Amino acid sequence: MTVDLHSRYGLSATHSEVVEAGKIIEPCDALDMGCSNGRNSIHLSQLGFNITAVDNNPNAIHMLQQIANAEGLTNIQAQVYDLNEADLDSDYGFIACTVTLMFLDPARVGAVIADMQARTLPGGYNLIVCAMSTDEYPCPVPFRFTLGEGELGEAYEGWELVKYNEELGTMHNGAQLMFATLLARKPS
Ligand SMILES: C[S@@+](CC[C@H](N)C(=O)[O-])C[C@H]1O[C@@H](n2cnc3c(N)ncnc32)[C@H](O)[C@@H]1O
């Protein structure tokens, strides 16, 4: 039986899009970009993915390392990394970047996405969830970066869009804003 590590360590539930992606992607080498203290990495680890988890917050990485050590999750490698570098050094079958692009340097987001794409194996997947700002729904949260209408889909031209939507969502504090959600598969 799968142990509920999220409850044991007071972690939020796994992001729903990661749960859904985990149902269709076969376990493989995966990268969790902006992993925080690991709610998504731990879920994927329990499904058998071999996880590299990166975040620029050393405290979050330390907590995830402690959980992985305590629970014997040897398939999680957590490391401090600034995503703005856009200089990944391995290839992955699955790269997840949920609610993280908004915190990056806007001038680097294009390079970050291009690097994700380049570091995805043929037939591999990218999952991105990111806030948007549109004329109808200007983003009410002062994120450093937000996507424009259609922008994320355009960045994945040539990939199979397994899932793509731009929908109104509600944040923990009740603020309403648009989110783009993309699960895309790189051509084999
Ligand atoms: C809202 S949290 C999302 C965490 C996780 N992806 C999830 O779905 O729960 C955003 C994360 O991005 C990380 N982050 C922000 N800027 C970053 C950067 N330049 N490089 C790496 N991680 C960054 C933060 O430390 C934080 O853990």
PDBQT file of the ligand as one rigid body, heavy atoms in Angstrom, charges set to zero:
ROOT
HETATM    1  C1  LIG A 201       4.370  28.213  -6.200  1.00  0.00    +0.000 C 
HETATM    2  S1  LIG A 201       5.782  27.219  -5.963  1.00  0.00    +0.000 S 
HETATM    3  C2  LIG A 201       5.351  25.794  -6.952  1.00  0.00    +0.000 C 
HETATM    4  C3  LIG A 201       6.014  24.564  -6.442  1.00  0.00    +0.000 C 
HETATM    5  C4  LIG A 201       5.669  23.266  -7.196  1.00  0.00    +0.000 C 
HETATM    6  N1  LIG A 201       6.011  23.312  -8.599  1.00  0.00    +0.000 N 
HETATM    7  C5  LIG A 201       4.248  22.855  -6.986  1.00  0.00    +0.000 C 
HETATM    8  O1  LIG A 201       3.503  22.662  -7.960  1.00  0.00    +0.000 OA
HETATM    9  O2  LIG A 201       3.862  22.721  -5.811  1.00  0.00    +0.000 OA
HETATM   10  C6  LIG A 201       7.048  27.980  -6.974  1.00  0.00    +0.000 C 
HETATM   11  C7  LIG A 201       8.429  27.416  -6.711  1.00  0.00    +0.000 C 
HETATM   12  O3  LIG A 201       9.346  27.964  -7.657  1.00  0.00    +0.000 OA
HETATM   13  C8  LIG A 201      10.568  28.175  -6.997  1.00  0.00    +0.000 C 
HETATM   14  N2  LIG A 201      11.357  29.150  -7.743  1.00  0.00    +0.000 N 
HETATM   15  C9  LIG A 201      11.121  30.472  -7.906  1.00  0.00    +0.000 A 
HETATM   16  N3  LIG A 201      12.092  31.037  -8.658  1.00  0.00    +0.000 NA
HETATM   17  C10 LIG A 201      12.950  30.043  -8.987  1.00  0.00    +0.000 A 
HETATM   18  C11 LIG A 201      14.161  30.005  -9.739  1.00  0.00    +0.000 A 
HETATM   19  N4  LIG A 201      14.665  31.107 -10.295  1.00  0.00    +0.000 N 
HETATM   20  N5  LIG A 201      14.796  28.826  -9.869  1.00  0.00    +0.000 NA
HETATM   21  C12 LIG A 201      14.295  27.698  -9.278  1.00  0.00    +0.000 A 
HETATM   22  N6  LIG A 201      13.144  27.679  -8.565  1.00  0.00    +0.000 NA
HETATM   23  C13 LIG A 201      12.491  28.843  -8.413  1.00  0.00    +0.000 A 
HETATM   24  C14 LIG A 201      10.165  28.667  -5.603  1.00  0.00    +0.000 C 
HETATM   25  O4  LIG A 201      11.211  28.534  -4.680  1.00  0.00    +0.000 OA
HETATM   26  C15 LIG A 201       8.973  27.762  -5.333  1.00  0.00    +0.000 C 
HETATM   27  O5  LIG A 201       9.364  26.577  -4.668  1.00  0.00    +0.000 OA
ENDROOT
TORSDOF 0
